């Protein structure tokens, strides 16, 4: 059965519609079959007109009792008619559907479904769905699929083309799971699952279908990642890295001792560097957990063995900050550290290129400038990326290609629940720094509504008069006519009016030129700005120990993970720090988020709650990892299935079952699921 046929073979899908569908990731019949409903709607019972509920969706059945007429208002055609049952009458109003005038004839019986409102002195059912009476009665207890849509794609159109695809395949889809797996895990047959997910007989059959399709996704994901991981860890270590003469000196020079978590992670990295295979490791640690010193140790051991290393950060300000902190640690050890960023002059860059090429530079720290074509290393052995979720897969590959399969170390301050880290970073080894250095003060966090704003302004002035600095986060750059949200530009003007003119206020947002953003961030770092009003552009930002107050306006607009990252911009020095979350929202989930933020400071705990409250979405940045996203599986809800699929994937690979005849269709499915990445591996 060929399901790779283009969607244009289906009735009603021309070039224009196929282009629109392509934006939804739909090109083939197979894509449509795997375009699952986001929800289901159970057909509501039919109400008598006398029992209708105002301002709610109602389903009524009756006979058209008034000739439909088209009324033109401005550029819209309104079709108006009336429907009657044995208890009363109600007007039905339709917009921009003039053809209904000839369809809705007196005496015709219909089921109408829509919202009932009192408008213009009449009770009316507005823009109702028109349903065939017999059709509705047949499906009264069936679930109706609701698909995710984009502009110019209607629910009826989507339902129609998916139904055509199901009719085309006619239960002839090849089940790629061997019988022994389906029997062991009590999974439905594939054709049954595909049919029931789109046309469920009832809730039970839908859940049976969903379980099978979720298991498929997780199994293919786990198999693919493990294959990529096996392949990547098979790359031999091209560098002879032995003990470091400076490692002990560096550790002894620190004014503190590494935590047990840091020591454990450092041992894992050191073992990788000295093993027979190339390192491919991610280090996860909350803001302030001490990842930079781990990176410095890795840079040291590589340099001590006469190789080069580099570290790439997502912004120029962050790159410069890393450069300053790493230089401070490594220069006393005789290790030459240089910087390469976009704002350097052409002459400065060319000097750096030359020194890098001839091996005068031990360590290079920079932005994406380090992966430009002109950059050549003499013997790059280690490539570190900081805040890796800010880099695309291609950028990290370009960095890796600067050497002969250098060791890869990725640093991330975006916490991911412990139970999921191995899955998200499935093609990498994972280290977690889950212990904070002693002595760090807890950031006092409060939630208030907008009535507290005057008191907050007083608190801001008190902090600044004590010599401290303040961040204020707004969700928008400019004011919106439709959304009542605080904007960076108008807020800056407002706060300048409210507080002393001696206090220096500036703003920063993502639409500004990089040069201007860097300038403002540097001035803030140098304590030349007292208040920085910003969008989330500072979420991954600089270390300003003197900033002690974080104000987040419209806090309901941010997820827990985002709020935690923003809060992490303060509390980095010796002074007590505060975070104030401002929201007028009465939403229960918002209230729960605010409670969690006030109660917890551990990013890993917060990310667990974030997952529970909003689902995974792209919280893990699958797109940035170059990995397939889940269409139906929910990492939190389906955790048990995920664990089962992971265990099975490892068993299949350990026993080399993919080479067996009954597993050949599963083998093909993995390649298709992972597209080009998996095809590089011999299966």
N, C-alpha and C positions, 0 to 999 in steps of 0.2 A: 504494500500500500504506500504510494508516494504522497507524503504529506508536505513535501517541499514545493508544491505548486504555488505560484504567486496568488495573492488574494484577488487579483483581477479576473480569475476564472469564475468567481462567484457573481451571482446576479446582483446588480446595483452597485458594483465596485468598479468604477472607471479610474482613469489616471489621477483625477483630482482627489477622489476618496482614498486611493491607495497611497498617495503622497501624505495625506493627513494621517492615515493609519500607521505609516512608517514612523511618524513622530512618536507614536505610542509603542514603538518597538515591534510592530506587526507587519511582516512582509509576506508570510506564508500561511497556508492552512494550519501547519503545525503550531505556529505562533498563536493563532486564534484558539486552537484547542487548549493551549496552555495559558490563555488569558482568563484567569479565574475571577469569579465574582468577588467583590470586596465585602458583600453582605447579601442578605436575603430578606425578602419582604413576604410575609404571609398574607394571603388575600383576606381582607377584612370581611366580616359578615355584612349583608346588605341592610341598611337602615331604612325604616319608613320615613317619609319626608317629615312627618309630624314629630319624629324623634331625633332629627338631626342635631348635631352639636355645633354651636357657633364657633368660628375661628379655629376649627379643627378639620382634618381630612375626613370626609364621609364617603361612603359608597351607597348610591341610591339606584333603584331600578324603576323605570316608568316609561310612559308613552309620550312622545313629542306632541304637544297640544297647541303650539303656536308656530306659524310659518317663520322659519329663520330669516333674519334680515341682516344685511351688511351695513354697518355705519362707519363712515370714514372720519377719523379724528386725527388731524395733522397728517402724519405719514403712516398711521396704523389703521388697519381694517379690523373693526370689532364685529364679530358675529354674535347675534343675540337670539335666543329662543327660550322656550319654556317646556319643562317636563313635569308630568303628573303621575301620581300613583293613587291608590284608593284612600289616602289620608290627607293629600294636599298637593300644592304646586310650588315650583321653585324655578327662577330664571337660571339659565346656563349661559355663561359668557366665555367666548373664545377670542384669542388675539392672533392676528396675522394668519388666519386660516380661512380665506374667503370661499374656498371650495366647499366648506361645510354647509353653506346655504342650500346647495342642491342635494346634500346627503341627508340632512336632518329634516325629514319630511314628516308632516302630521300623520300620526298613527304608527310610526316606527317605534319599536321597543328597544331600549338600550340600558346598559349599566354604565353609570357615570361615576368616576372617582376623582375627587378634588376637594379643595378647601372651601368651606362655606363661610361667607362674610356678609355683613350688612353694609352696603355701600350705595350711595346715591339714592337713598330712601327705599331700596329693595333688598330682599334677601337673595343672594346669588351663589351659585357654585362656580368658582373661577378657574378657567383653563382646565376643565376636567379631562381626564383620560376617558376615551370612548371605548367601551369594551363590549364585544359580542356576548349576549346574554348566556347562550349555551356554553361558550368558552369559559365564562367566569364561574358558572355553576360546577363545571367539571373540575376546575382547579381551586375550588373554595378552600381546601385544606392543604394545597401544594405550596411550596416555597418558590417565590419568584426571584431569580438572580438579579442583583444590582451590580453593574460593572463600573469600574473607574472610567471616566470619560474626559475628553478634552473638547475645546471649542469645535463646532461643526461636526461633531459625532453624537448622534442621539442614542438614547437607550434602545429604542425600537430598532434602529439600524444595527446596533451592536448585537442585540439579541438575534436578529434575523441572520446576520452573516455567520455567527457562531452556530446557529441551528443548521444552516446550510453545510457548514464544515462537518458537523456531526452526521448529517444525512449522507454526505459524500463518503465518509470513512466507514459507515454502516457496520460497526463492531469488527472491523478488519484490522485494527491496529495491533502490531506485534507487541506482546508483553515481553519487555526486556528483563524482567526479574525471573530468575529460575524458580521452579515450583518449590524447591526445598526452602528458599528464603521466604516465599509467600506463606507457606504452611507454618514455618517456625515462628513467624511474627504475626500470624493471623491477619494477612493483608488481602484486600479485595483484588480481583482480576483487573487489569489495566483499563480495558474497554468499559467495564462497569463503572470504574472510578471516574473516568472522563465524562461519561454520560450523566452520572448522578451528581457530579459537582456542578454541572450546568443545568440539569433538569431533575432536581431531587424529588423523589416520591414523597419523602417526609424528612423530618429532622434527623432521624436515625440513619437513613441511607446516605444523607449528606455527610454525616460525621464519619461513616465508614469509608466513603470516597475520599474525604479530606485526609484521614489518617494515612491512606495509601500514598496520596500525592505528596504529603509532607515528608513521609518516610523516603520517597524517591528523591526529593530535593536534598534532604540531609545526607542521604547515602552517597549520591553523586558528588556532592560538595566535599564530603569527607574523603572519598576515594581520590578525587582529583587533587585535593590539597596534599594528601599523603604521598601521592605519586610525584608531585612537584617538589615536595620536601625531600623525598628520597633522592630525586634527581639532583637537586641543588646541593645536598650534603655530600654527594659523591664527587664534587669538584675537589681535586687534590689541593692541598696547601702548597702554594708555590714559594712560600717564604720561610726561611729558617729562623724562627723567632724563639730565642732561648730566654734565660733569666735576664732580669733588668738590673743594671748597676744603680739606677736612680730610684727604683721603686721604693726601697726602704727610706732613702733620704727624703723623698716627697712625703711619705706618710709621717715621718718624724717631724717634718717642718710644719705640719698642720696644727692649728691651735685647738683641735678637737680630735677625738677618736672616731673612726668610722663605726656606724651602727652594725649590728649583726647582719641585718638585711643587706647593707652595702658590701660587707665583706664577702657574704655568700655570692652576690652577683659578680663581684670582682673575680672571685675564684672561677666562676663559670666562664667569664670572658677570657681569663688568662689560660684556662685549659683549652678553650677553643683555639686561641692564637698559637698554642704550642702543639696542637694535635695534627693529625695527618690530613684533616679536611678543612676546607675554607669555612670560616665563621659566617653565619647568616642569622644574627640574633637581634631581638628587640628588647630594650629595657624599658619597662613601664614603671613609672613612679609618680606619685602625686606632686603637686607644686611644692617645692621646698624640701623634697625628700633626699636631695643630694645626688642627682644624676651627673652634674657637671664634673665633680671630682672623680667619678668613675670613668668618664670620658677622658679626663686628663691623665689618669693612670694608663688607660689603653694607648693614648697618644705617646706617653713616655716609653712604654715597653717596646713599641714599634720603632721609635726613634733611636733607642739604645741599641737596637739591632741593625742600625744603619739603613733603615727604610724610611720612606716618607708616609705621612698620613694627612688626611684633610677632614675638615668638619664643615658641613653646610647647614646654614640656618635660613629660615623663610623670609626674614626681613633684615635690612641693612643695620638697623639699630641693634637688633638681637645679635647679629654677627659681630658687630663692634664690641658689644658687651662680653660675648664669649671670648673675643680676642684679648680684651683687657684682663679678664679673670684668668684665662689660661696662661697668658704671658707672665702674669704675676707669680703663678705657680711654677712655670717651667723655665723661665729665663735664668733664675738662680742655679738651675741644674745644667746650664750651658746649652739648652735646646732652643734653636732659633724658630720663632713663631712669626708668621707674616699674615697680613690681611689682604683680601682681594674683594672689593665691592664696586658696584656700578658707578658710584660718585667719584672714584679716583680719576686722576687725569690720565690721558693716553700714555704719557711718558712714564708715570708711576706704574701703570699696568704692564707696560712693555718691560720695565726693569724687573717686575715680579715674575713675568713669564720666563725671562732669561735665567733668573736665579733658581726658579723652580726646575727648569729643564736641566740645568747643570748640577742640581743636587745641593745647592747652597741653603735652600729652605728645607727645614725638617718637617715643620707643621704648617699647613695652609688653612686658614679659617676664612670663610666668606659666605656670600649669598649664592644664588644660581649662577653668578659670574664665574664660579669655579668649574662649571661644566661647559663654558664656551669653547669653541673649536680651537682657539689659539692656546688654550691651557694644555701644557704637556708636562707630565711628571717624569722624573728620572726613574723612580722605582716605587710607585704608590702601592703600599701594602694594606692600608686600612682606610676605609671611607665611612665617616659617621654622618648621619643626617639627624638634625634636631627637629622636634615637632614634626615628625614624618608625615602626619596626616595632611600637612599643608603642601606636600609635594606630590605630584602625579607619579605614576609608575615609571613613565618615560624619563622623567628627570632623575630618578634614582638610578635607573639603568645607565643613563649617560654618565653619571658619576662613577659607577662601577666600571664602565668601559674605559675610564682613564688609566686603568692599570691592567695587569695580567690576572684577572679574577681576584681582586683584592678582597680582604675580609670586610664584611658589611656589618655595621653596628647602627641600630636605629634607636633613637631616644624619644620617648613619648610621655608627655605630662597629662595626656587625656586618659583618665582612669577607665578601665573596662573591667567588669566583674571577673573575679578570679576564675570562676567556672567557665567563662567564655573566651578568655584570652587565647587559649590554645587553639580555639576554632577560628577566631578572627585572624590571628597571625599564624594560621595553620601551616604556611610554607616556611615559617621561621621558628627558631628556638626562642623560648620566652623566658625572660628573667623579670621578676617583680620586686621592686623595693617597697615593701609594705610596712615600713617602720619610719617614723619621723625622728629626726635628730632631737636629743633631749634639750629642754630649755626653750623650745619655741612656744610663744604665747598663743593662746586660742584667740581667733578673731571673733570679737563679740558681734553677733548678728541679730538684727531686729527687723520686724515687719511693721510698717505703719501705713496709714492711708494719707491722702493728699492734705487732710486738715492739719497735719503736723509740719507742713512745709516751712512755715515761718520759724518754728523751733529748730528745724534742721539747718536753716540758714545761720541761725545763731551758733549752732554747734560747729558748722563749717568755719565760721569766723574764729571761734575759740581754738580750733585745731591749728589754723593758720597763724594765729597770734602766738601759739606755742612753738612756732617754727616748722610745723608739719605741712604736708601737701595733700591735695584731695583729687580723687577721680569722680566724675559724674557721668553715668552711662545713660544715653537715650536710645530708644529703638529706631529712630528715624533721622535722616539727614536734614530734610526740609519738612515744613508743615504740610499736612494733607487736608484736603477739603472733606474727605470721607472718613478719615480715622482720627479719633481724638487722642492722639499720642504726642508725647513730648518729642520735640525735634532738636537736634544738636544746635543748629544755627539760632533758632528763636530762643532756646533755653539760655544760650550764652548771653544774648542781649538782655534777657530778663534778669539773669543773676548779676550781671554787671550793674543793673539799676538798683538791685536790692542790697548789695553789700558795699563795703568801703571801696572807694576808688583807688586806694593804695594796693588793693589785692589784685594780682595779675591773673586774668582769666583768658584762656585760649581754647579753641576747639580743633578737633581732628576727626576726619571721617574717610571712608574708603574711596570716595570719588576724587579726593585730592591727589595731586601729583606726588609721586614717591619722594621727590626731593623736598617738597614742603612738609610731608608727613615726618620724614627723617629729621628735619630741622626742628620741628615742634617737639618731637619725642626727646631729642637731645637736650633741648632747652629745659624740658620738664625734668629730665634726669639730672641736669646741672642746677636744679632748684631756682631757675630763672622764671618759672611759671608756678603759681600757687594752686590754681584749679584747672584741671584739664577736663573739658566736656567732650565726650567721645561716643561713637557708636562702638560696636563690639570689635572694631579694628584693633583695640588694645588687648583683646582676649589672650593672644599669644604675644607678649610684649616684653618690655624691659624690666630689669630689676631696679626698682626705686625704693630703697629701704626707708626713705624719709616720708613716703606716702602712707598715711595711716587711716584714711577714711575713703570708703567706696560707697557712693550713693547710686542705686540702680532704679531709675524711673520706669514706670510701667513694667514692673518685674514679672507680671503675668505673661508677658510676651516671650519670655525665655524659658527654655527647658532647664531641668536641674543641673545637667552637666555644664551648660553654658553659664548658669549663675555661679556655679562652683569655680569655673575657670576665671570668671571675672573677679570674684572675691579673692582669688589667689594673687591678684596684683598688689594687694596690701598685706601687712603682716610679715614683711620680709626684713624688718630691722629690729632694733631693740625696744622700740616704743609700742605701747598697747595700740592695737588697730581695731577698726570697726567697719561693719558693712550694714548699710540701711537699705532695705528693700521696700520700695514705695508702690503700693497698688490699691486701687479701689474695687478690685474684682471680688465678686461674691461667689465665684465659681468654686465648687468643692475641690476640684483637682488643684486649682491654684492655691487654695488654702492649705491643702496637704503639702504641696511643694514648699510653701513658705515655712511651714512647721518643720519640715525635714531640714531645710537650710539653717534654721535657727538652732536645731538640736544637734546636727552632725557637722563635723569638719573633715571627716575621712572621705576622700574622693571615691574610693572603691565602694563604700557603703552607699554613698549618694548615687553612684551610677547604677547600683542594683535597684534602688527606688525609681530612678529615672526610667529604667527599662519596664518596671511594673506599671508605672503611671502612663507612659505614652507608647510602649512597644518599641521595638528596635529601630524602625525606620532606617535611616542611613547613619545612625549614631556611631557605627563602627567603620564608616567610610569604605564599604566594600568597593565602590566605584574607584576610589583612589588606589585601592590595593590591586585593581585590575581583576577582581574576582566577580563571579556571577552573583546577582542579588537573589534573595528568596522571593518567589511569586506568591507562595501560599504559606510557607512555614513561618512560625513566629517563635523566635529563639527562646523567649521567656515562657510562653504558654505551652510550647511543645518540647520543653527541656528533656523530658523522659525519652521522647522519640529521638531527639538529637543524640543523647547518650547511647541509646541502642544502636543507632546508625553508625556512630563512631566506632563502637566495639566491633560491629560487623565488618566495617571497612578495613580495619586492621587485620581481622581474621582472613578476609578475602585476599589481601595482599601478602600476608605472611605465608599462606598456603598456595600462593600463585594460582588462584582459581580463575583469574581473568583469562588465562591461556586455555581453559577447558572449553569444550564445544558448547555446553549449556550456558556459558557465561559470555558468549561472543556478542550477543545483542547489548548486554550491559556494558561491555567494553566499548562498543560503538557509541553508546549513549553518553558515556563519560567524555569521549573526545568531542562530541557535538556540544555538550553542556559547557565545557570549558573552552570551546572554540580553539583559537590558535595556540594558547599556552600549553595545552595538554598534548597537542599534535607533535610537539618537539620531542616528546618522550616516546620511546619504543614500547608499545604494548603488545 
